[in-house]
Amino acid sequence: MEVNSRTIQFLLEGHGKFITQAECARQYFANHNKIKDDTGVLQRQVEAEQEVGNPLRMADNRISHNWHNLLVTQKVSYALSFPPTFDLGDKTSNSRIAEVLGDQYTGTAVQLGLDASNISVGWLHYWRGEDGGFRYHTVDPVQIIPVFSGTLDSDLVAVLRCYTLLDPEKAQYMQVCEFWDDTRVRFYRQNTYGKYAYFDYPELGREMVHGLGTVPFIPFYNNAQHMGDLPLYKDLIDAYDKVVSGFANDMEDVQEIIFVLKNYGGEDKTEFVQDLRQSKVIKVEADGGVDTIRAEIPHEARGEFLDRVRRQIFVSGMGVDPDPERFGDSSGVALKYLYSLLELKAGMMETQFRTGFAELVRAICRVEGMAEPAKIIQTWTRNMVQNDLETAQIAAQSVGVISDQTIVKNHPWVDDAEAELKQMKKEKEEAAKEQPQFQFPTQAINGQQDGDPVNGDGSE
């Protein structure tokens, strides 16, 4: 595919909306919601100060709530705290895949889940290390602009990755772009005129043949609609923030007394405020006086509204309300019902992630010189609250009905079924060795002892 400055600029222009949405989701994930940037209260305060010198303090609380962080973390922890394991139909291959994925596998899977939930997609990049082995890492989705084939298969034909890099000669940052296809990567940088041209990437040159046979980037989408989670409940979060912030402002403002002046002898309201601040004295006419009033706060209506919005946030966000009163001593069926919406949302993400993980395993096989499997069995484990006693009782009652391997695999205390079965076998063998070997005594025939000659008919 031919690439020039015009191509790169065209791709970057279409990427602007995606970056805006991504930054918004990340702001909400960091608990910096829209309420933090709302200028409505500040504008009213400026107008009040200009009019009367701000005689009463106007509270300006900006309280944001981390509902988005809670729902995203809940889903990712539920679906990916125990990332999927892979069965290629060969134990040697399985062990090699697990070895290549290494200790970073769980953290990488969780990061992909966070990126997908926030930004609609997580991206994984893989390459050959200096030793020729397989290496992989997540990439910030904001840096990635995918180029698809446009056919029904919608194959990934190229990836444009753009980021900033420090130029040591000029002591300033420059924008660098990498254009990856199925054979090589080419490097570009933006010049002072805003154009993109080839440049020599340190130690690599203007381009490099990667020899991976395909575009070495794997997308992990959040759902089939390629949409993040925030749009599901953003309006509800904003409404909740506004009401709570307004309630806090009312609580703060009603601490101030509102003065009602009768036959005020001063010239204007500014003079009244100055007299009150400086001398604590108020001038009134002969029949005048000063009364005070305080505002009442309609807290019951607000409390009911907040409860309703809270419930709707968990329904629209398809999460589990962590209110302990909803759990109690729930049975397994009740707990599954509480997790039903979360399971639906996690299942949609799992469907998309299965494709990405299968591609990752096949990429490992190609780089490591292993035969690509015809079928990859993925085993996913959910991280959820469960009734361990009930599960253990079901396992005990299943002995003799189903295989020991299935029972051990579903026991709440077992993380690795294979290791547990090996340990059980080892303990049984050790127990058998410790037991004394009992030998049956040789019985005499017709009263004869061992060694006495006996005829065929039993006579001597």
KOLMARKE-136087 format. One line per field, with one value per residue (C-alpha): residue number from 1; x, y, z. Coordinates in steps of 0.25 Angstrom, whole numbers, padded with zeros to 4 digits, always signed. Example, Ala and Ser with C-alpha at 12.3 -4.5 7.8 and 13.67 -1.06 7.14 Angstrom:
<recs>
seq <- [1,2] $
X <- [+0049,+0055] $
Y <- [-0018,-0004] $
Z <- [+0031,+0029] $
</recs>
This chain:
<recs>
seq <- [1,2,3,4,5,6,7,8,9,10,11,12,13,14,15,16,17,18,19,20,21,22,23,24,25,26,27,28,29,30,31,32,33,34,35,36,37,38,39,40,41,42,43,44,45,46,47,48,49,50,51,52,53,54,55,56,57,58,59,60,61,62,63,64,65,66,67,68,69,70,71,72,73,74,75,76,77,78,79,80,81,82,83,84,85,86,87,88,89,90,91,92,93,94,95,96,97,98,99,100,101,102,103,104,105,106,107,108,109,110,111,112,113,114,115,116,117,118,119,120,121,122,123,124,125,126,127,128,129,130,131,132,133,134,135,136,137,138,139,140,141,142,143,144,145,146,147,148,149,150,151,152,153,154,155,156,157,158,159,160,161,162,163,164,165,166,167,168,169,170,171,172,173,174,175,176,177,178,179,180,181,182,183,184,185,186,187,188,189,190,191,192,193,194,195,196,197,198,199,200,201,202,203,204,205,206,207,208,209,210,211,212,213,214,215,216,217,218,219,220,221,222,223,224,225,226,227,228,229,230,231,232,233,234,235,236,237,238,239,240,241,242,243,244,245,246,247,248,249,250,251,252,253,254,255,256,257,258,259,260,261,262,263,264,265,266,267,268,269,270,271,272,273,274,275,276,277,278,279,280,281,282,283,284,285,286,287,288,289,290,291,292,293,294,295,296,297,298,299,300,301,302,303,304,305,306,307,308,309,310,311,312,313,314,315,316,317,318,319,320,321,322,323,324,325,326,327,328,329,330,331,332,333,334,335,336,337,338,339,340,341,342,343,344,345,346,347,348,349,350,351,352,353,354,355,356,357,358,359,360,361,362,363,364,365,366,367,368,369,370,371,372,373,374,375,376,377,378,379,380,381,382,383,384,385,386,387,388,389,390,391,392,393,394,395,396,397,398,399,400,401,402,403,404,405,406,407,408,409,410,411,412,413,414,415,416,417,418,419,420,421,422,423,424,425,426,427,428,429,430,431,432,433,434,435,436,437,438,439,440,441,442,443,444,445,446,447,448,449,450,451,452,453,454,455,456,457,458,459,460] $
X <- [+0000,+0006,+0006,+0010,+0007,-0006,-0010,-0006,-0013,-0026,-0025,-0022,-0034,-0043,-0037,-0041,-0055,-0050,-0039,-0050,-0058,-0047,-0042,-0056,-0057,-0043,-0047,-0060,-0051,-0042,-0055,-0053,-0068,-0075,-0079,-0064,-0064,-0078,-0077,-0092,-0090,-0077,-0084,-0095,-0086,-0078,-0091,-0095,-0082,-0083,-0097,-0097,-0082,-0086,-0092,-0095,-0086,-0090,-0085,-0079,-0078,-0074,-0076,-0074,-0076,-0068,-0079,-0072,-0059,-0068,-0075,-0063,-0054,-0066,-0067,-0052,-0050,-0061,-0057,-0042,-0037,-0035,-0031,-0035,-0026,-0023,-0024,-0017,-0019,-0005,+0001,+0015,+0008,+0000,+0012,+0019,+0008,+0007,+0022,+0022,+0010,+0018,+0015,+0010,-0002,-0012,-0008,-0009,-0022,-0028,-0022,-0028,-0042,-0040,-0037,-0048,-0058,-0054,-0050,-0058,-0045,-0032,-0020,-0009,+0005,+0014,+0028,+0041,+0050,+0065,+0066,+0056,+0045,+0031,+0028,+0015,+0010,-0003,-0003,-0011,-0023,-0022,-0009,-0015,-0023,-0026,-0028,-0038,-0040,-0054,-0059,-0069,-0058,-0053,-0038,-0028,-0018,-0010,-0009,-0004,+0002,+0005,+0011,+0021,+0036,+0047,+0056,+0070,+0076,+0065,+0061,+0046,+0036,+0032,+0021,+0025,+0016,+0019,+0011,+0010,+0006,+0008,+0022,+0029,+0028,+0031,+0035,+0030,+0031,+0024,+0032,+0031,+0021,+0012,+0015,+0020,+0033,+0042,+0052,+0062,+0057,+0068,+0075,+0065,+0065,+0054,+0047,+0048,+0044,+0037,+0035,+0023,+0014,+0002,+0000,+0005,-0006,-0019,-0032,-0040,-0053,-0063,-0075,-0081,-0085,-0070,-0075,-0070,-0078,-0079,-0091,-0100,-0101,-0093,-0106,-0110,-0096,-0097,-0111,-0107,-0095,-0103,-0113,-0103,-0095,-0107,-0111,-0097,-0098,-0112,-0106,-0095,-0103,-0114,-0103,-0103,-0114,-0123,-0126,-0140,-0138,-0150,-0149,-0134,-0127,-0115,-0113,-0111,-0109,-0094,-0094,-0102,-0092,-0080,-0086,-0089,-0075,-0067,-0075,-0085,-0095,-0108,-0114,-0129,-0140,-0149,-0159,-0149,-0143,-0136,-0142,-0135,-0139,-0133,-0136,-0142,-0136,-0146,-0137,-0148,-0150,-0136,-0133,-0144,-0138,-0124,-0129,-0136,-0124,-0115,-0123,-0124,-0109,-0107,-0118,-0113,-0099,-0102,-0095,-0096,-0101,-0091,-0101,-0099,-0114,-0116,-0107,-0109,-0108,-0112,-0112,-0105,-0117,-0120,-0105,-0106,-0118,-0111,-0100,-0109,-0108,-0093,-0091,-0099,-0089,-0077,-0082,-0082,-0068,-0063,-0069,-0061,-0048,-0049,-0045,-0034,-0028,-0029,-0021,-0011,-0009,-0007,+0003,+0011,+0011,+0016,+0028,+0032,+0032,+0020,+0009,-0003,-0014,-0027,-0035,-0033,-0041,-0042,-0046,-0052,-0054,-0062,-0058,-0071,-0076,-0082,-0087,-0075,-0083,-0094,-0084,-0075,-0088,-0092,-0077,-0078,-0092,-0086,-0076,-0079,-0088,-0078,-0063,-0054,-0047,-0060,-0063,-0049,-0050,-0062,-0059,-0058,-0044,-0037,-0030,-0022,-0030,-0018,-0009,-0020,-0022,-0007,-0006,-0018,-0012,+0001,-0005,-0013,+0000,+0007,-0004,-0004,+0011,+0009,-0001,+0004,+0003,-0006,-0004,-0014,-0009,-0008,-0019,-0016,-0024,-0031,-0023,-0010,+0001,+0009,+0019,+0012,+0010,-0004,-0010,-0020,-0031,-0027,-0020,-0006] $
Y <- [+0000,+0014,+0024,+0038,+0051,+0053,+0039,+0041,+0054,+0048,+0037,+0046,+0055,+0044,+0040,+0052,+0048,+0035,+0043,+0052,+0041,+0033,+0045,+0047,+0033,+0034,+0046,+0040,+0027,+0037,+0043,+0056,+0057,+0068,+0075,+0078,+0087,+0093,+0108,+0111,+0114,+0122,+0130,+0133,+0136,+0147,+0153,+0154,+0160,+0171,+0174,+0175,+0172,+0158,+0160,+0146,+0135,+0126,+0112,+0105,+0090,+0081,+0067,+0056,+0041,+0030,+0021,+0019,+0014,+0005,-0002,-0003,-0009,-0018,-0024,-0025,-0032,-0041,-0046,-0045,-0046,-0061,-0059,-0071,-0083,-0090,-0104,-0107,-0122,-0125,-0124,-0119,-0108,-0104,-0103,-0095,-0085,-0083,-0081,-0070,-0063,-0062,-0054,-0042,-0049,-0046,-0031,-0030,-0037,-0027,-0015,-0019,-0020,-0006,+0000,-0007,-0003,+0011,+0014,+0002,-0005,-0010,-0012,-0023,-0022,-0033,-0035,-0043,-0040,-0039,-0054,-0057,-0060,-0055,-0042,-0035,-0022,-0014,+0000,+0012,+0011,+0026,+0024,+0014,+0016,+0003,+0001,-0010,-0017,-0012,-0026,-0034,-0040,-0027,-0031,-0023,-0019,-0008,+0000,+0015,+0017,+0032,+0037,+0048,+0045,+0054,+0060,+0061,+0070,+0080,+0078,+0077,+0067,+0062,+0054,+0041,+0031,+0017,+0010,-0005,-0015,-0030,-0029,-0017,-0004,+0010,+0022,+0037,+0050,+0063,+0075,+0089,+0091,+0080,+0070,+0056,+0051,+0039,+0039,+0030,+0024,+0021,+0008,+0004,+0013,+0018,+0004,-0010,-0023,-0030,-0044,-0047,-0051,-0042,-0028,-0030,-0023,-0030,-0022,-0026,-0020,-0017,-0022,-0025,-0010,-0005,+0004,+0007,+0006,+0021,+0025,+0014,+0023,+0036,+0045,+0038,+0040,+0055,+0056,+0050,+0059,+0071,+0068,+0064,+0077,+0085,+0079,+0082,+0096,+0098,+0092,+0102,+0114,+0113,+0115,+0130,+0139,+0146,+0160,+0167,+0182,+0191,+0206,+0205,+0218,+0216,+0220,+0206,+0191,+0193,+0203,+0193,+0182,+0191,+0196,+0181,+0176,+0188,+0193,+0182,+0193,+0195,+0209,+0209,+0219,+0222,+0211,+0202,+0189,+0176,+0162,+0150,+0137,+0124,+0115,+0101,+0089,+0079,+0067,+0056,+0059,+0059,+0047,+0039,+0044,+0040,+0026,+0024,+0029,+0020,+0008,+0012,+0014,-0001,-0005,+0003,+0000,-0015,-0016,-0022,-0012,-0014,-0011,-0022,-0022,-0028,-0040,-0045,-0060,-0063,-0076,-0079,-0077,-0063,-0059,-0063,-0055,-0043,-0045,-0047,-0033,-0033,-0047,-0042,-0030,-0039,-0049,-0039,-0035,-0050,-0053,-0042,-0045,-0060,-0056,-0047,-0058,-0068,-0059,-0057,-0072,-0074,-0063,-0069,-0082,-0076,-0068,-0080,-0090,-0098,-0104,-0095,-0103,-0106,-0103,-0095,-0098,-0086,-0088,-0075,-0074,-0063,-0056,-0055,-0056,-0070,-0078,-0087,-0097,-0099,-0102,-0111,-0119,-0121,-0126,-0136,-0141,-0143,-0153,-0166,-0158,-0150,-0151,-0147,-0137,-0130,-0129,-0124,-0114,-0108,-0108,-0094,-0097,-0102,-0092,-0103,-0116,-0123,-0120,-0124,-0137,-0140,-0137,-0146,-0157,-0155,-0155,-0168,-0175,-0170,-0174,-0188,-0190,-0187,-0197,-0211,-0222,-0233,-0247,-0258,-0271,-0283,-0293,-0308,-0318,-0329,-0325,-0327,-0316,-0310,-0319,-0333,-0342,-0343,-0352,-0348,-0354,-0347,-0359,-0361] $
Z <- [+0000,-0004,+0007,+0006,+0015,+0009,+0013,+0027,+0029,+0024,+0034,+0045,+0042,+0043,+0056,+0063,+0068,+0073,+0082,+0087,+0092,+0098,+0106,+0111,+0116,+0122,+0130,+0135,+0139,+0147,+0154,+0146,+0142,+0134,+0147,+0149,+0137,+0138,+0138,+0141,+0156,+0154,+0144,+0153,+0164,+0155,+0152,+0167,+0170,+0159,+0164,+0179,+0183,+0187,+0200,+0202,+0199,+0187,+0189,+0177,+0180,+0169,+0174,+0164,+0166,+0161,+0156,+0142,+0149,+0158,+0147,+0137,+0148,+0153,+0139,+0136,+0149,+0147,+0133,+0133,+0147,+0143,+0128,+0118,+0117,+0104,+0100,+0086,+0088,+0092,+0106,+0100,+0092,+0104,+0113,+0103,+0100,+0115,+0116,+0105,+0111,+0124,+0137,+0129,+0123,+0134,+0134,+0119,+0119,+0129,+0122,+0109,+0117,+0122,+0109,+0102,+0113,+0113,+0098,+0091,+0087,+0093,+0084,+0085,+0078,+0076,+0070,+0070,+0082,+0081,+0083,+0073,+0083,+0083,+0091,+0092,+0099,+0099,+0092,+0095,+0086,+0083,+0076,+0066,+0053,+0047,+0032,+0028,+0014,+0013,+0009,+0017,+0024,+0028,+0029,+0036,+0024,+0031,+0044,+0046,+0059,+0063,+0076,+0081,+0082,+0088,+0078,+0085,+0075,+0076,+0090,+0087,+0084,+0070,+0064,+0059,+0051,+0048,+0036,+0038,+0027,+0026,+0022,+0027,+0035,+0030,+0039,+0037,+0045,+0044,+0039,+0042,+0031,+0036,+0025,+0028,+0022,+0024,+0035,+0040,+0053,+0063,+0060,+0050,+0039,+0030,+0029,+0034,+0029,+0041,+0035,+0043,+0031,+0036,+0042,+0056,+0063,+0069,+0073,+0085,+0083,+0095,+0088,+0074,+0073,+0075,+0086,+0100,+0113,+0117,+0107,+0114,+0126,+0124,+0125,+0138,+0144,+0140,+0147,+0160,+0160,+0158,+0169,+0179,+0176,+0177,+0190,+0196,+0191,+0198,+0211,+0210,+0206,+0216,+0227,+0223,+0228,+0218,+0223,+0221,+0223,+0227,+0225,+0222,+0224,+0216,+0201,+0194,+0197,+0196,+0207,+0216,+0213,+0216,+0229,+0233,+0230,+0236,+0249,+0250,+0251,+0242,+0240,+0240,+0240,+0252,+0249,+0242,+0246,+0241,+0240,+0236,+0229,+0225,+0214,+0215,+0207,+0201,+0204,+0203,+0188,+0185,+0193,+0186,+0172,+0176,+0180,+0167,+0158,+0166,+0163,+0148,+0147,+0151,+0142,+0130,+0133,+0134,+0147,+0161,+0172,+0183,+0194,+0205,+0208,+0194,+0196,+0211,+0212,+0197,+0191,+0178,+0169,+0176,+0174,+0159,+0158,+0164,+0154,+0142,+0135,+0138,+0132,+0119,+0118,+0121,+0111,+0100,+0102,+0103,+0090,+0083,+0092,+0088,+0074,+0078,+0088,+0077,+0068,+0079,+0081,+0066,+0065,+0076,+0069,+0056,+0063,+0072,+0060,+0065,+0057,+0056,+0063,+0055,+0068,+0080,+0093,+0102,+0116,+0123,+0138,+0145,+0157,+0165,+0179,+0182,+0193,+0195,+0205,+0195,+0184,+0192,+0196,+0182,+0178,+0190,+0185,+0171,+0174,+0166,+0157,+0149,+0147,+0158,+0149,+0147,+0162,+0165,+0154,+0160,+0174,+0180,+0187,+0174,+0165,+0156,+0154,+0148,+0159,+0169,+0163,+0163,+0177,+0181,+0173,+0180,+0194,+0191,+0187,+0199,+0208,+0202,+0204,+0219,+0221,+0225,+0215,+0220,+0215,+0216,+0223,+0215,+0219,+0221,+0212,+0221,+0232,+0225,+0227,+0216,+0210,+0214,+0201,+0197,+0187,+0177,+0185,+0198,+0204,+0208] $
</recs>
